């Protein structure tokens, strides 16, 4: 499925006159077309052609050879072509999943001696030419924590921020399935809230509303009294885990998973408040300057073992909620007064969100090539 950055970079590419072809590398061509038919219909019809290439396909080497920019999201298949690349103008760009909230590292510790070692390859032997980031804070983090040469890290933003700006200002319309448009258009509420927790990897599964005194019926009554509809969006790796089933009633509490919209960026402007637990989605939502509530399940070993890379009081602008009574209170406060935590949000926005004037593709082209070509080709993994 299209994630926020993949869909965003494709949408931006097909709107440009200097890009003639976008190759999309997918694991299964038939499944991708079936699950993204509505999106593919929305991005076709321009002068830029979108071609789908299946992983392992004999067409992939040709697609790479024709492309001037290789955007890598997940998987190593495309990065390997960097080592046999003979075209100095072909650039490999790594788009991270998002702002890194947890600790990271490029160093390996020898278990017996306790020594720390690092491996640094000459730049010409590294699989990536440029790493776009959102801010100075992230530039420093990525360079230090992941062993990336600072010259390779560029404040070009992420594609999803350019997309969010166009959605927020009404320059573009969201690309959504028809059922999603109907759900958002017919929910008849005064306000919408999105609850989107992060994926905990191999640690314990996510627990929604991790309060010892949580009462689902009381929550529904509170939402109804505020004329609010709550949408829950689990990480794609937890969608089939049955975590949210007991909460969804299709009326006051609905599901907004990846069938609702594979790209979170397409739906974020539809919500008045975000609830999360330090998922990187909050940094995307910061671009809208709207209230964020943070619910942290301290009992999940994910937070103890991974750790937070940043001061949560400075960089997570919103209340940190630990019990159900406080949750109901903060919910009402932020629905009725969206100016709460506005100063804290301003600091976080200035620290973590890219400048609104930055256009992702413009920045990549400016940093990668001298004298922009008349037409170019991209391949996105």
JOWO-V387948 format. One record per residue. N is the residue number from 1. OMEGA is omega as a letter, one per 40 degrees, with the letter a starting at -180 (NA if undefined). D_LAST is the distance of its C-alpha to the last C-alpha in Angstrom with 2 decimals. Layout:
N:OMEGA:D_LAST  N:OMEGA:D_LAST
This chain:
1:i:11.48  2:i:10.52  3:a:11.03  4:a:12.97  5:a:10.73  6:i:8.00  7:a:11.14  8:a:13.00  9:i:11.07  10:i:11.05  11:i:14.70  12:a:15.63  13:a:14.33  14:i:16.30  15:a:19.31  16:i:19.58  17:a:21.83  18:i:20.32  19:a:16.92  20:a:17.53  21:i:14.27  22:i:10.74  23:i:8.57  24:i:6.21  25:a:4.77  26:a:6.78  27:i:9.42  28:a:12.26  29:a:12.70  30:i:16.12  31:a:15.45  32:a:12.65  33:a:15.10  34:a:17.95  35:a:16.78  36:a:15.38  37:a:18.10  38:a:19.70  39:a:16.68  40:i:15.86  41:a:19.58  42:a:19.61  43:i:17.10  44:i:18.58  45:i:21.87  46:i:21.19  47:i:21.43  48:a:17.67  49:i:16.27  50:a:13.12  51:a:12.20  52:a:10.33  53:i:9.49  54:i:10.04  55:a:9.18  56:a:12.31  57:i:13.27  58:i:15.74  59:a:14.13  60:i:11.05  61:i:13.38  62:i:14.84  63:i:11.76  64:a:11.09  65:a:14.85  66:a:15.00  67:i:12.52  68:i:14.09  69:i:11.28  70:i:7.99  71:a:6.33  72:i:5.06  73:a:5.55  74:i:6.52  75:a:7.72  76:a:9.37  77:a:8.60  78:a:7.27  79:a:9.79  80:i:12.48  81:a:12.57  82:a:13.89  83:i:17.08  84:a:17.95  85:i:17.04  86:a:20.31  87:a:19.42  88:a:20.33  89:i:19.07  90:a:15.40  91:i:13.88  92:a:11.08  93:i:10.51  94:i:9.80  95:i:9.82  96:i:11.97  97:a:12.51  98:i:15.72  99:a:19.17  100:a:20.31  101:a:23.45  102:a:24.18  103:i:25.25  104:i:22.95  105:i:23.82  106:a:23.10  107:i:26.61  108:a:27.92  109:i:31.51  110:a:33.80  111:a:35.34  112:a:38.72  113:a:39.33  114:a:37.36  115:i:36.12  116:a:32.85  117:i:30.87  118:i:27.93  119:a:25.95  120:i:25.16  121:i:23.75  122:a:24.60  123:a:21.96  124:i:21.52  125:i:20.52  126:a:17.90  127:a:14.19  128:i:13.53  129:a:15.60  130:i:15.36  131:i:14.90  132:i:15.60  133:a:17.95  134:a:20.25  135:i:23.69  136:i:26.08  137:a:26.31  138:i:22.64  139:i:22.73  140:a:25.62  141:a:24.17  142:a:20.87  143:a:22.88  144:a:25.60  145:a:24.00  146:i:21.02  147:a:22.80  148:i:20.82  149:a:23.03  150:a:23.92  151:i:23.49  152:a:19.72  153:a:19.56  154:i:19.90  155:i:21.03  156:a:18.66  157:i:18.15  158:i:15.04  159:a:13.89  160:i:15.54  161:i:18.83  162:i:19.07  163:i:18.42  164:i:21.03  165:a:23.48  166:i:23.38  167:a:23.82  168:a:26.56  169:i:28.44  170:i:28.22  171:i:26.52  172:i:23.86  173:a:24.33  174:i:22.08  175:a:19.91  176:i:21.32  177:a:22.60  178:i:26.27  179:i:27.51  180:i:25.98  181:i:27.67  182:a:30.87  183:a:30.75  184:a:30.36  185:a:32.88  186:a:35.46  187:i:35.50  188:a:38.45  189:i:38.19  190:a:39.08  191:i:36.10  192:i:32.82  193:i:31.47  194:i:28.03  195:a:28.10  196:i:24.70  197:i:25.11  198:i:22.55  199:a:21.47  200:i:23.84  201:a:21.84  202:i:24.37  203:a:27.26  204:i:29.40  205:i:27.99  206:i:28.09  207:i:31.52  208:i:31.77  209:a:34.77  210:i:35.83  211:a:39.42  212:a:42.42  213:a:44.27  214:i:41.53  215:a:42.98  216:a:40.71  217:i:43.60  218:i:44.50  219:i:40.95  220:i:41.05  221:i:44.44  222:i:43.25  223:a:40.29  224:a:42.64  225:i:45.23  226:a:42.72  227:a:41.37  228:i:37.86  229:i:35.13  230:i:32.83  231:i:29.29  232:i:27.64  233:i:23.87  234:i:22.98  235:a:19.75  236:a:17.74  237:i:18.84  238:a:22.42  239:a:22.59  240:a:24.35  241:i:26.65  242:a:29.39  243:a:29.59  244:a:30.06  245:a:32.11  246:a:35.51  247:a:34.78  248:i:33.54  249:i:36.42  250:a:34.67  251:i:37.10  252:i:37.23  253:a:34.24  254:i:31.19  255:a:27.74  256:a:24.66  257:a:21.86  258:i:18.47  259:i:20.43  260:i:22.25  261:i:19.16  262:a:15.59  263:i:15.31  264:a:18.12  265:a:18.39  266:a:19.68  267:a:22.58  268:a:23.55  269:a:26.00  270:a:27.82  271:a:29.06  272:a:32.05  273:i:31.62  274:i:28.87  275:a:29.79  276:i:27.60  277:a:28.01  278:i:26.04  279:a:22.64  280:i:20.41  281:a:20.68  282:i:24.08  283:i:22.86  284:a:21.09  285:i:24.36  286:a:26.36  287:i:25.31  288:a:27.53  289:i:30.44  290:a:31.50  291:i:33.03  292:i:31.18  293:a:32.91  294:i:31.91  295:a:32.86  296:i:32.53  297:a:33.36  298:a:35.03  299:a:35.80  300:a:32.19  301:i:31.81  302:a:28.24  303:i:29.80  304:a:32.36  305:a:30.17  306:a:27.15  307:i:29.22  308:a:28.49  309:a:27.56  310:i:29.42  311:a:32.77  312:i:32.22  313:a:35.30  314:a:34.13  315:i:30.45  316:a:30.55  317:i:32.88  318:a:34.49  319:i:36.90  320:a:36.14  321:a:37.63  322:i:39.21  323:a:41.50  324:i:41.69  325:i:44.56  326:i:42.75  327:i:39.67  328:a:41.78  329:a:43.48  330:i:40.38  331:i:38.81  332:a:41.86  333:a:42.16  334:i:38.66  335:a:38.89  336:a:42.21  337:a:41.52  338:i:38.05  339:i:39.46  340:a:39.69  341:a:37.81  342:i:37.14  343:i:38.10  344:i:35.86  345:i:32.95  346:i:33.78  347:a:33.57  348:i:30.22  349:i:28.80  350:a:30.14  351:a:28.76  352:a:25.25  353:a:24.24  354:i:23.28  355:a:25.85  356:a:25.75  357:a:26.18  358:i:22.86  359:a:20.33  360:a:16.83  361:i:16.03  362:a:19.67  363:i:19.61  364:i:16.62  365:i:18.39  366:a:21.69  367:a:20.67  368:a:18.85  369:i:21.14  370:a:24.84  371:a:25.94  372:i:23.06  373:i:22.48  374:i:23.64  375:i:20.43  376:a:16.97  377:i:13.60  378:i:10.05  379:a:6.75  380:i:3.81  381:NA:0.00
